[in-house]
Every structure is written in structure tokens, then in C-alpha cells.
Amino acid sequence: MRAVVQRVSSASVSIAGETVASIGSGLLVLLGIEDGDAAEDIAWLAPKIARMRIFPDEAGLMNLALTDTGGDAIVVSQFTLHASTKKGNRPSFIRAARPEISEPLYRSFCEALDQELAKPVGRGRFGADMQVALINDGPVTIVIDTKNRE
């Protein structure tokens, strides 16, 4: 699983002009699921994101986690995070898991993050053409890959 985690002052997801999720201060998580991802990836990634200390404390230092601030989160499924650009100019998405694998894992990840935050997270709609708007705060953007736990 690969996640692009963005600290935001606001974010929203719209589909066909209808806003399906919106938050103020918190995290926008773009989540890519690849072949071979499983429940173990979710069990590692959801708490990592919820407890990542990337929010400023009273001294302005990044010492607080989303669980500390009470902020919100939106999770958007994004298979393009597993694009291979090695050959030619057209990305290949062969590493991205097929929908019958990735959709249940996406839902499970959202449920795990719901539990970590003790409240529901906003969600995009799996497979939909979404418009994602955000104001990146900082900017702070972190890429996490469960296969390369750095």
C-alpha cells in the first residue's frame, strides 16, 4: 500500500458537482493498493497515519498527531500511485490491484482509520471520477509505502 498524506487546512471531494466529503484542519490521504497488499498492511498503516506527529504544537514544532489535534481525515482511493514510468511516456498501472481486490482493502483501511481516530473519516467513492480540492498546510506532504517502511 502506498499513501500520500497531506496536512491540510481544508479539503473536499466532489463527484459530478456534488460534494461527498469535506473537512477543515486534518489529513487528506491518497491511498494506492497494489497486488500483494493485505490486512497486515492496513494494520501497520492506519495507526501510523493517525499517530504521525506532523501538526504543530504551541511552540510551532511538529509534535502533535491527528489523534492529538482532533482533526479530521479524508481517504481517496488512487490506483495511479502505483504507476510505472520506467518505459515510454505512457504510465503502466499493472502493479495496481484489480478492483475486486482493492475495493475491499480500501474499505477496510477506512474502517481501521475510523477506529484509530474514534470517528468516521471522509471518503471518496471508489472508481468514481473525483475532483479533490485541498489547501495544503505547510506544505506538509509525506509518502508512505508499506513495502518500504522507512
Stockholm file with secondary structure:
# STOCKHOLM 1.0

chainA/1-150         MRAVVQRVSSASVSIAGETVASIGSGLLVLLGIEDGDAAEDIAWLAPKIARMRIFPDEAGLMNLALTDTGGDAIVVSQFTLHASTKKGNRPSFIRAARPEISEPLYRSFCEALDQELAKPVGRGRFGADMQVALINDGPVTIVIDTKNRE
#=GR chainA/1-150 SS CEEEEEEEEEEEEEETTEEEEEESSEEEEEEECBTTCCHHHHHHHHHHHHHCCCEECTTSCEEECHHHHTCEEEEEECGGGGCBCSSSSSCBCTTBCCHHHHHHHHHHHHHHHHHHHTSCCEECCTTSCCEEEEEEEEEEEEEEETTBCC
#=GC SS_cons         CEEEEEEEEEEEEEETTEEEEEESSEEEEEEECBTTCCHHHHHHHHHHHHHCCCEECTTSCEEECHHHHTCEEEEEECGGGGCBCSSSSSCBCTTBCCHHHHHHHHHHHHHHHHHHHTSCCEECCTTSCCEEEEEEEEEEEEEEETTBCC
//
